[in-house]
Amino acid sequence: MKRRSFLKSAGAGLALAAPAVARAQLPELHWRLASSFPKSLDALYGAGANFAQRIAQLTEGRFQIRVFAAGEIVPPLQVLDAVQSGTVECGHTASYYYVGKHPAFAFDTTLPFGLNARQQNAWMYEGGGIELLRELFARYNCVQFPAGNTGAQMGGWFRKEVNSLQDLKGLKFRIAGIAGQVLAKLGVVPQQIPGSELYQALERGTIDAAEWVGPYDDAKLGFVKVAPYYYYPGFWEGSAQLSILVNAQKWAELPEPYKVAVELAAAETNVRMNAQYDVRNHDALRELVQAGARLRAFPRPVMEAAYRAAFELYDGLAAADPLFKKIYLSWRKYRDSSHLWFRVAEQTFDSFVYAEARKRVGGRG
């Protein structure tokens, strides 16, 4: 679906604003949504719940979606499968969980050294990203809608310091998506583990390090108690988009007003989640430091080696798979061209403001 047609539909107003006689002809629907996230992570799980709530409001209660937390219907990393098969009508997940099925699913969430949240939205909504990814999701009997973004993430919790590339050799690191393949080139042993199991894995030493999201969610999971070194930045997640996936047959059956409601609710969810994290992360970071977190920046040689490994991997995947190549060329063209604008205006503005703000508070940040 073209972004312009979506805006035209939204701008024209929902058909639900039509007279009561027309509204009465719309069916009452009851769907189920499987989330990849537990209820304890209120920003992540809450995005799916907010989406469902807005659908009900936009349809005057005629279209109801019941949200199920991770594990209540299917395990957290099987949401795509459940939507594809029709076990549930829709799901809320991070598509990079499914790069084992096709590496191009990473573009729907994030890639190392990729896009920040604003750039991701720009590419998805106005740069052709949605249209390209719809080709991929159609192979899996799904229709996809951006529905949440964490913004830039932290680099994760480590039981020991990382001072050089050598310290990555053999490191058992919970890391999702295509980033695991990048870090494997540097000697890391990537592990994909649901968030609900990470604390126990770190505590028992099953893994040596774990990345999740950022301060707000990380504080809830208690990582500071078992792995004190808190690294930044999460160079593999300059942002992380979540998506609503809808079974393709169920989507085709929806009345047009309900389709517009889904589009609007997903777009609102996409904006609100990013705002939630931007409000909550700074206080949570201070609290984590007070609780003993030892902030560390990744050594530059580590990031430089990972950067080279990432684009070597992408070029190899593009050479091997035509659809990955098609999406990658669009993504990289936008990424590279957008840097000019962000360097000239955004980075200059941000750097000056942060420096001046730091002076005014006596160097306390």
N, C-alpha and C positions, 0 to 999 in steps of 0.2 A: 504494500500500500504506500503510495507516495505521500510524503509529509505534507505537501500543499493540499492534497485532497483531504487529509486529516484536519488541517487547519480550517479548510472551507466548511467541513462538516461541523466542527466545533463552533466556528464563528456564526454559522447559520442558526445555531441553537439546537438543542436536543429535540428530536421529534416527540419526546416525552412532554414537551411543553404544549403539545397539541390539545384540542378539546378532550374532555373526559370520555366521550364516546370512543374516540380513537385509542385512548390509553387503555380502555377496557378490553380492547381487542388483542392487546399484547399478552403473551402467555406468562404464567407464573413459573419460574424456573428455579431449581435448586441444584446447585453444583457443589463439588468438593474441591478444595485446593490443598495440595500437599506441599508443605514448606520443608526446606532443607535445614531449618534452624529451630532450636529449642525455645520454649517460651521464656526462659530465663534471660535470653538475649533480646531485650525488648525492642531495640532499634531494628534488628534484622528480622526477627519473627513479626514484630509489630508492623513492618512495612506491608507484609501480606495481609495482616488483619485490617490495616487502614484501607488497603485497596478494596477488600471485600465490603467494608463499611461504606465507602464512597459509592460503590456499585449499587448498594441497596438504597442509598439516599438519592442517587441520580435516577433510579427507576421507581421511586416511590414504593419500595419494598417488594416489587414484583420479581426482581432478579436477586436471589439470595445465594451467597457463596459461603459455605462453612469451611473454616480454616483448620487444618490439622498440623500440629507441630511435627518436627522430625521424629520418625520412628512410630508415630501413631497409626499410619497406614503403610508407609514404606520407609526404609532406611534413608537417611539424609542424602546419600549420594546416588539414590535411584529415582529421583523425582522425574528426570527426563524420561526414563523408561516407563514410569507409571502414566505419564501424560501421553506418550507415544502409543501405548497399548490401549488407552481408554480406561484404565483402572480408576483414574480420576480425570475430571474434565480439564483441570488446570493445575499449575504448580508455580512456586516461587523459589528460585534457586540461583546459584552462580554457575553460568554455563561452562566455565573453565574446569569444573569438576569432571567434564565429559570429554576431555581432550584425548582420552584413550579410544574413543569412538571416532573422532575426527579432530585433528589439531586446530582447525579453524574455529572451533567453539571458543578458543581463547579470545578471539576478537570481540566476542560478546560480553566479556568481563574485563580482561586486561592482559597485557603482555609486558614483560620486563622492558623498562626504558621506553614505555609507550606514552599514552596520553594521560593528561590530568583530567579531572572531572569535567571541566568546561570544554576541553577539547574533545573528550569522548562524546558529550552531548552534541557538539557541533558536527562531528563526523557522522554520528548516528542519524540525527534529525535532518541535517541540511547537506551533508557530504556524501550521501548515498549508502551509508553503513547499514541502515535498516534493510534497504532493498537487497543488498548483497547477502546479508545474513539470513534473510527470509529464504533465499535459495538453499542454504545449508539446512535450515530447520525443516523445510519442506521434505527433505529426504528422511526425516525422522518424524513425519506426520504431526508437526507442531507449527504453530504460529507464535512469534516472539514479540514481546513489548518491553523496552527498557523500564525498569521499575525499582529504582533505588541506586544509590552510589555512596560508598563510604568516604570518598575523597582519598587523598594520599594516605597510605598506611605506614605503620612502623615496621622495622626490620625483624622484630621478634625477640624472644627471650632465650638466652643462652646460659647454660650451666657454667661455661668457661669463656674467657675472653677470646676474641678473634683479633689477632694482631698481624696476621699475614695470610697469604694464600695457603701456606702449609697447614695452618690451623683448620682449614676446611676439609682436608683429606680424611675421608672416612667418617665425617660428621653425620650422624643420623638426625635429619632435619625434617620436621613436618612442614611441608610447603605444598600448596595446591597448584594445579594448572600446569601450564607449559614451563613455568619458572623452575620446576623440579628438573626438567630436562636440561635447562641452561646450567643450573648449579651442578648437575651431575658431571658436566664437562670439566668442572673445577675440582672434582673429587668428592663432592657431597653425595650422601646416600639419601635421596628424597623419600619421604613417607607421606602418604595421603591419609589423614586420620580426621574423623569428624571432630568439631569443636568440643562436643560433650565428653570426649575421651582424652583430651590433650593433657589436662592436669595430671591425671593418673599416669599417663605415659611418661611425662617429665619427672614426676615424683619417683617413679620406679626405675628411672634410668633406661627405659625402653628406647627413648629418643634423647638426644643431647640438646636439642633446641626446637623451638616451635614458633611459627608466626601465626597470628590470627588476624586481627584487624588493627586496633589502635587502643589508646589508653582507656576509653570508656568501656569497651567490651573486655579488654584484657584485665582490667581491675575486677570485673565481675567473676572472671574465671580463676583469679587468684594466682597467676603465674609467678608473681614477685616472690612468693613464698618458697619456690623450688628452683627458680632459675633467675638469679638477680641481675644479670647483664642484659640491658634493654637497648637494642641496637636501632639505629635509624640511618638513612631513610629506608623504607621498604622499596628498593629500586625496582622490584618486580611488580609493584602495584602503585603506580602514580595516581591511580584511582581504581575502583573496583565496582563495576556495574553489576547489579542483579537484574533478573528478568522474570516477568510473568510469561509462562509457556501455556498455550492453549491447544488442546487437541484439535487438529485441523478439521475433522468432521464436525465436531461440536461448534467450532467457529463458523463454519459454513452454514450451520443451521440457525445461528443467532439472528433474530430480527435486527434490522439496521440500527434502530435506536439503542439496542443493547450493545452492539459493536462500538458505537460512538461512546457509550458509557465506559466500556472497557478501556478504550484509548485514552479518554480523559482521566480516568482514575489512575491508570498506570503512569501517565505523564506527571500527574500531581505527586504520586508516590515517589517518582524519580527525583523530584526537586526536594521534597520534604525530608527524605532520609539524609541527603547530603547536609541540609541545614541542621538537622538534629546532631549529627556528629561534629559539625563545626561549632556548635554551641557547647557540647558536652566534653569534648576531648581535652580542652585546655585545663579545666579544673581537675579532671581525672589524672592528667599527667603530673600535676603538682602533688596530688595525693599519693601517687605511686612513688614518686621520688622521696616523699616524706616517709613512706613505708619501707624504703630501702632499695628501690630500683636504682641501678647504676647506669646512667645514660652513657652510651658509647656510639660514636660515629663509625660506620664501616670504613676501614682504611681505603684510601683512594686506589691503591693497586688492586684491591679486591673488586671494587666497582668497575675499574677499567677492564679487568680480565673478564668480568661477567658481561660487560657491554659487548666486547668482541665476540664472546661465545654466543650471546643472544642473537646477533644478526647473522652469524655463521649458521646457526640453527634455522632461522627464518628463511634464509636463502636456500638452504638445503630442502626444507619442506616445500617451498615454492617450486623448486625444480622437480619435485616428486609428485605434486598434486595440483592439477589445474585449478580447482576451486579455491584451495588455499592461496595459490598465486594470484588469482583474480581479486580476492579480498585484500590480500597483503599489499598489492600494488596501489590500490585505492587508499588503504590505511596509511601506508608509508608516504605517499604523495602528500596527503593532508598533513600528517605529522611533521614532515620536513618543512613544508611551506608555512605552517602556522608558527613555527619557531621565530620567524622574523618579527611578526607582530608582537608576540609575547615578550621577546627580548627588548624591543624598542619601548613599549609602553608598560606592560604588566610588570616585568622584572625590575625595571628602573624605578617605577613607582613603589613597588613592594620593598625593595632594598632600602630606599631612602626612608620610608615611613618606619620600618622596623628599627633602623639604626637610630632615628630621632626619638622614637618611643622608648628605646632602651636607655638613652641618655636621660630622659625625663624622670625615669624611675630609679636613677642611680645605679644602672647596670644590673638591675634585678630581672629584666625581661618583661 
